[in-house]
């Protein structure tokens, strides 16, 4: 029985036109680092942002110290806050209808994200996200000591909501989201093509399903329901 859906935020439920990765790309290019947006998306998507910067630098074969990463992160963070203040994010198409469907069936809605709490607070206010009516719980990268693809954020959600990982479904737009779900032992780990990674990248990460629109979640849940009833 599915008792909770855990959604990634940017690119999955929040439409922000990949602003976070465009900002990361802008930050690196400003440092005269030769990297493409596609490379940033490939190596940074879904991760805690300091780790994302480190992984991009490592991919490029560029030496960097902890201080280098902190400096890059602080610059990125300043740019991202400014960019979000000048941009109007919104729910992805179908998100609110899906949340209503889940609420009517007593299925919890949780968000987890590679963002820190300070960025999440901006999104909560700008979208806006209605806590307790649309979304039951939001867990951020800085709420745990180990970030994706480690399962700690999912474990924290399950602990706070009093459910088991096997009673949850994870959905996200990056390979790291899919890996996180598998590592947590969720019932299904689902990829969606509305954000950072395309279908082939999500399939490569062994997503149980890959969907193109949030409304497809309803068909998956109804299928899982019918399987439960046939047991």
Secondary structure, 3 states (H helix, E strand, C coil): CCCEEEEECECCCEECCCHHHHHHHHHHHHCCCCCCHHHHHHHHCCCCHHHHHHHHHHHHCCCCCHHHHHHHHHHHHHHHHHHHHCCCCEECCCHHHHHHHHHHCCCEEEEECCCCHHHHHHHHHHHCCCECCCECEEECHHHCCCCCCCCHHHHHHHHHHCCCHHHEEEEECCHHHHHHHHHHCCCEEEEECCCCCCHHHHHHCCCCEEECCCCHHHHHHHHHHHHHHHC
